[in-house]
Structures are given as C-alpha cells and as structure tokens.
Amino acid sequence: MYPLLSPKSPAKKWLGFVTAIWVQAVSGNNYTFSNYSHALKTLMALTQLQLNNLSVAKDIGKAFGLLSGMASDRLSTSTILMIGSLEGLIGYGVQWLVVSERIRPLPYWQMCIFLCMGGNSTTWMNTAVLVTCMRNFTKNRGPVSGICKGYVGLSTAIFTDLCTSLFSSSPSKFLLMLAIVPAIICIAACIFLQETPPASSPSEEKQEADVFNIFNILAIVVAVYLLTFDITGPHGHVLSLAFAVGLIFLLAMPLGVPLYTFLCTSGSNSFDIERKTLEDPLVVQKALVADFEESKQRPSIGDDHNIVQMLQTFDFWILFGSFLCGAGTAMCVMNNMAQMGLALGYSKVSIFISLLSIWGFFGRIVSGTISEYYIGKHAMPRPFWNAIAEILMAMGYLAMALAMPGSLYIGSIFVGMGYGFLLTITVPVASELFGLKYYGLLYNILILNLPLGSFLFSGLLAGYLYDAEATKTSEGGSTCVGSHCYRLVNLIMALASVLGLVLDVLLAFRSKKVYTKIYESKNKKKIMGFAVSARY
C-alpha cells in the first residue's frame, strides 16, 4: 500500500498535475494588459505608441525566460516556482500601488522595469510546469500540452470574471489579484509538483489517456461556465458572488482524480507486476537508447539536440518563423483590445478580453487531443494543425478589418482559437523534433517570439499607425475613434498569418518521417500490450 505522498504513489503524480493546472490557471496574467492599460494611459498621460511600448516592456519579460530555461536543468521545480511567484508579487504589486494611486506614477523607464518583471514571472511558472509535466507524461504530450496551455488560456477569463463579479472590474483590484493569487498557488505546487517516472507499459499509457479525458471534460465545464457568465451579463451582486463561489468550486474539482486514484490503488502493486511482465520490451528499449548515445554527435530530426545543434537546423527556423507570424500578431490584439473596442464605440471591452481567453482555451484543448489522435491513427504531422490555426487567425483579422457590426466578436473568437492552437501544438512539436533533454531552454527560445512579435506588431506597427490616425488630447495623450484606427494593422497581420500558413505546411512535410516513426511506435506498443495480456 502506497501512502498518498509517497514518490511511488500514482495519486501523488496526479496531485502534482492538479497543482500544475492551478499554476497554469493563474499564470496567463501576461495576457491581461488590456484590463488595466486604459488606467495606466490616463494616469501617466501616454500616447498610444507609449502605451504599446509599455506593453512591449511587459512582453520583453518573456525574453528573459531564457534564464528560467537554463535553470530548469539545474534547479528544482519548487525553486523555479518560487522565483516566478516572488517576481510576480513585486512586478504586479508595484503596478497596483500606482493604479490604486497609493503612490504617484513612477518615471516611464521604471514602470517598464516592473512590467518586465511581471511578464518574466510567468516564464518561470510555465517552465516549471511544462518541463516537469512533459517529462512525467512523455507518452501523452499532446493532451498534457492541451490541458496545461488550456488553463493558461482560461486564466485571463478567470481573473477578468472574478474581478468583474467581486470588484466591478476595478483595475487596481485586478492588479492586486495578479500579485497575490499566483504566489499562493505556487506555494501549493512547490509541495506536490515533482518529476516522477513516466508510464512504462501500454496499460499505464492507456490509463493516463483516460484520466486526461476526465481533465479535458472538467476544463470544458469551467470554460462553458465562464462563457455563460460573460454572455448573460450584467449580473446583480448576489448572482455575481454565487458565480465566484461556483468558479472556485469548479477549479477545485480536479482534486477528485488523485483522490480516486489513491483509493483505487491502495494495497495494489499492479504497477510493479506489470513492469516485470514487460522485461523483454524494456531490454529492447535500453538497446535503442544505447544506439542513440553512440550517434548523438550528429543528431537527426527527432533526436535530442543541444541548443547549438538545434539552431543549426532549417526546421527550427521554420518553426520559429511560423510561430512569430501567428503568436506575434495575436499578442498585438491582446495588447490593443481595449483600444480596439473603444475605437469601435464599445464602452466596456472586458467581454472581448474574455472571449479571446475562453476561445483560446477551446483551441488549446481541442488541438492537443485531436493532434494526438490523428498521429496515432494516420501519422498526421502535428504542424498541419498550426497551419489550420493560421487560417483561423487570418479570418479573424479580416473580420476585424471590416469593422462591421459584430466583427470584433467574431475576430476575438477566431484569433483566440487560432492562438490556442498555436501555443498548444508548438509545445509538443518542439519536443518531438528536438527532444526533451534541453526542453526548458528550447521552449523559452521559442517563447522569444512573444516579445519579438509584440515589439514588431504592437509596439511599432499598431502604435505608429494608431497615433497617425489619432488626435491629441488636452492631457497630452492621444485618442482615435472609428474603424480606420486599426484597419491597416489588421490587414497586415492577416498577410503575416498567410506567411505562417506556408511555413507550417512546409514543416509538416519535412517532419513527416518523424511522425511516421511516432505512429509506428504507438501501434507497436499497442500490439505488444495485447500480447502481454494474452500471456498472463
């Protein structure tokens, strides 16, 4: 019988994954800038270009994620989590002091530093979660990425709707939540989230897949609950409070999985027995590992690459470029959604921010599960799904460029879903093409696309074109009203998405052999599992 917190307990592995989900559910704070950007713009009397460059400073924090990537192979998961939570507490805490007017606005360059710290905090939390979970569940990378990234996508809606229901969308209260809540959640994750041995038999892989389906269902329930709240507003105080209590209950529901696993596996040593019955396959696996060690000086695509080897491959730069075209343009929308809504005459833009978040979640959940399914059934390369994401995003940008009634709703849905696809698919694609050995650093190199895209599309393109159309205000800032404010920006981003589509299709064809091997491996293990069951 395994105690619940024993390293050998399957329940502890799932308890760690639940805390990982909670960390992801509060680590999307980097996407929430639109919730308080207008308050910063007013207090600091900024032009749109200055405000957008402030958002770029926030996104540049992700560039320093390289530090968390390098630390992921040297520091424990708990240490990485604590660094991220402390940095977020300081970064968002100072912003709260400014927006709540407890202190006077700091000089522009100092505000850039604190926004950068807030943005960088998420890289530590995301690295700790993704590196640990990808190593714990190596045979189910698609669902793991979909669920983890799905909750990151929901985090904006979770924060936004909780702040709306409890504090009437107060920007200062919102920033206080961003500072305190992730720190509390990370403390819980420090206790339970640790690296554990991955599944070593077909039945364990099947069990993992079944459990991930449960997590998917629970996540979808949370997303539908949030969406219902958004489309049925406004709400009274009592109903809003009831919504907040219900949301917290739903976020606690995944705890039922480790509890059920603990009760079902108590007194059972079935996992140890099953490993013994697969002794011969493990010998074969060890031989393959030995062969790999001999040939790793010249790795081919699909093998473990160090960073230098990875940067020397054409495939990495295709992946990097396609991710820049998609994720970079999406960052522009997220950073400018408040101004986009105000330009089109909407007095409240929180609904669009929530739609981006919730439909981003659906994109993450769907893409992670469906891409894994089609690899196992048809050896379909995962980058094909990134190509679909680029199509969705191009359609979203065109809808917003037309600025017809309802266009911002349609654009928010399409861009959110496409961005969700991109973030989820790119995570396992990188591990499948370049290995898990240096995954923490590899992941954070790819994430450089977010600050780079924010700088190019938000800081330069959107900021410059908006101010060119805007009129100066008496306070020294600028404002623009009308469909023309962002039309050209959206058209250029649609073209960038088409370029990303071409790159994704190219990578899909170039990586076809890798996914054929993964397909063959999955099916061989299934046959092997059936043979073992027949013998015993």
C-alpha positions, 0 to 999 in steps of 0.5 A: 500500500502506497501512502498518498505522498509517497514518490511511488504513489500514482495519486501523488503524480496526479496531485502534482498535475492538479497543482500544475493546472492551478499554476497554469490557471493563474499564470496567463496574467501576461495576457491581461494588459488590456484590463488595466492599460486604459488606467495606466494611459490616463494616469501617466498621460501616454500616447498610444505608441507609449502605451504599446511600448509599455506593453512591449516592456511587459512582453520583453519579460518573456525574453528573459525566460531564457534564464528560467530555461537554463535553470530548469536543468539545474534547479528544482521545480519548487525553486523555479516556482518560487522565483516566478511567484516572488517576481510576480508579487513585486512586478504586479504589486508595484503596478497596483500601488500606482493604479490604486494611486497609493503612490504617484506614477513612477518615471516611464523607464521604471514602470517598464522595469516592473512590467518586465518583471511581471511578464518574466514571472510567468516564464518561470511558472510555465517552465516549471510546469511544462518541463516537469509535466512533459517529462512525467507524461512523455507518452501523452504530450499532446493532451498534457500540452492541451490541458496545461496551455488550456488553463493558461488560456482560461486564466485571463477569463478567470481573473477578468470574471472574478474581478468583474463579479467581486470588484466591478472590474476595478483595475487596481483590484485586478492588479492586486489579484495578479500579485497575490493569487499566483504566489499562493498557488505556487506555494501549493505546487512547490509541495506536490509538483515533482518529476516522477517516472513516466508510464512504462507499459501500454496499460499505464499509457492507456490509463493516463489517456483516460484520466486526461479525458476526465481533465479535458471534460472538467476544463470544458465545464469551467470554460462553458461556465465562464462563457455563460457568465460573460454572455448573460451579463450584467449580473446583480451582486448576489448572482455575481458572488454565487458565480465566484463561489461556483468558479472556485468550486469548479477549479477545485474539482480536479482534486477528485482524480488523485483522490480516486486514484489513491483509493483505487490503488491502495494495497495494489502493486499492479504497477510493479507486476506489470513492469516485470511482465514487460522485461523483454520490451524494456531490454529492447528499449535500453538497446535503442537508447544505447544506439542513440548515445553512440550517434548523438554527435550528429543528431537527426530530426527527432533526436535530442539536440543541444541548443547549438545543434538545434539552431543549426537546423532549417526546421527550427527556423521554420518553426520559429518563423511560423510561430512569430507570424501567428503568436506575434500578431495575436499578442498585438490584439491582446495588447490593443483590445481595449483600444480596439473596442473603444475605437469601435464605440464599445464602452466596456471591452472586458467581454472581448478580453474574455472571449479571446481567453475562453476561445483560446482555451477551446483551441488549446484543448481541442488541438492537443487531443485531436493532434494526438489522435490523428498521429496515432491513427494516420501519422498526421504531422502535428504542424498541419494543425498550426497551419489550420490555426493560421487560417483561423487567425487570418479570418479573424483579422479580416473580420476585424478589418471590416469593422462591421457590426459584430466583427470584433466578436467574431475576430476575438473568437477566431484569433483566440482559437487560432492562438490556442492552437498555436501555443498548444501544438508548438509545445509538443512539436518542439519536443518531438523534433528536438527532444526533451533533454534541453526542453526548458531552454528550447521552449523559452527560445521559442517563447522569444517570439512573444516579445519579438512579435509584440515589439514588431506588431504592437509596439511599432506597427499598431502604435505608429499607425494608431497615433497617425490616425489619432488626435491629441488630447488636452492631457497630452495623450492621444485618442482615435475613434472609428474603424480606420484606427486599426484597419491597416494593422489588421490587414497586415497581420492577416498577410503575416498569418498567410506567411505562417500558413506556408511555413507550417505546411512546409514543416509538416512535410519535412517532419513527416518521417518523424511522425511516421516513426511516432505512429509506428511506435504507438501501434507497436506498443499497442500490439505488444500490450495485447500480447502481454495480456494474452500471456498472463 
